[in-house]
Amino acid sequence: MASRATTRQPVLALRAAYYPFLAAVCVLPLLAALALVLLAAHVPRAASVIAFCLAILLSACAIHVLAAFRFYRRRPSQDAWEFELPPAWHPALTALAHDVANRHKLTPPDVIRVHVEDAAYVWQDDRGRRVLVLGALTIANFSQSAVAGIVAHELAHLTAGDTELTQTLRGTVLLMGLLDAVFAAEPLYMANPLAWLLRGYHRLFALVFAANRRLQEFDADRFEVQQVGADACAKTSILLEALEILPWSRLHNVAESCLAVNVPLPQIFSEQMARARRTTTWDWQDACRKALARNTAALDSHPCLRERLAAIGVPPRRAIDLAGELDLAGPPARDLFVNWPVVEKFLSEKIVSIVREDRRIRQEIAQIGLGRPW
């Protein structure tokens, strides 16, 4: 991990140069407009008017930059669908996380939370607490051994300082996103060279940051391999990809089917697991082939499945064989919770509310655009 400090230097350098660059973008057009006003008597009238209008056009970019700074200190931290449960509800999970940390000399988490949709991730809050987040999908579908491998992967991010880097860059990334949204929404900025200059800088930053994050994933995968082995690590990655490819096992579709027939389902994640268990070997292998055919895009924060498996020594042919051997047996991770049915019911209600809101929005759009209910 010592080389990681070198790989993140370009990202930090771009961030350090960004604010002086923004200051120049804000100040120079305003100074140019002021200079034209002072020199108006000494230049031809037509040239003065044209130059002044151009300076005002460029100054509009500076105004939006200054306005975006209002949101800099309001940047969001915790995901709205991430929940912290009482530690007494998951003592076995806490013990597992610390055992994994001790075994591989990794940094243990300060807080463990659950998420409605995402599989797993780590982050650092404003107080410096290290937060490990496991998705309900992961807890309901995987064995304790597989979850231990996922935990090793995530704690490797903590140990390498990846969460600190993300925390450092969070405000900058938010500011860039706000400005890009303004520039995309205002047709006037199509003719503004400063807007294009800023968007080019944002694009360069995004490319470098995404490349760095992909390197983080390769490094973290090595700790998962140390915890559970290359084949088990590959199976976990394949299963996560396949669950999103197979339409009947996709979490959103499970919730959608419940709403369509108006049948309450207090254990959506268990239903997803039951559907996964009914999936045939051919379907798993077909989903694996589709996942392996995907390529990594320039702005992807995670490498594609084929590249991740190649990095741990699992070739595509072996991956397809493993997809036919996916085994969900073993002590389930949900047993790490004292009262998982209660947790699952609470999270199931949350995912249903997400899908219900999505349906409502689509129905309103259909009524507005087509004049009929969706």
Secondary structure, DSSP 8 states (H G I E B T S, - for coil): -TTHHHHTHHHHHHHHHHHHHHHHHHHHHHHHHHHHHHTGGGS-HHHHHHHHHHHHHHHHHHHHHHHHGGGGGG---S-TTEEE--GGG-HHHHHHHHHHHHHHT----SEEEEESS--EEEEE-TT--EEEEEEHHHHHHSBHHHHHHHHHHHHHHHHHTHHHHHHHHHHHHHHHHHHHHHHHH-GGGGG-HHHHHHHHHHHHHHHHHHHHHHHHHHHHHHHHHHHH-HHHHHHHHHHHHHHHHSGGG-HHHHHHHHHHTT---S-HHHHHHHHHHT--HHHHHHHHHHHHH----TT-SS--HHHHHHHTT--HHHHHHHHTT----SSBGGGGSTTHHHHHHHHHHHHHHHHHHHHHHHHHHHHHHHSS--
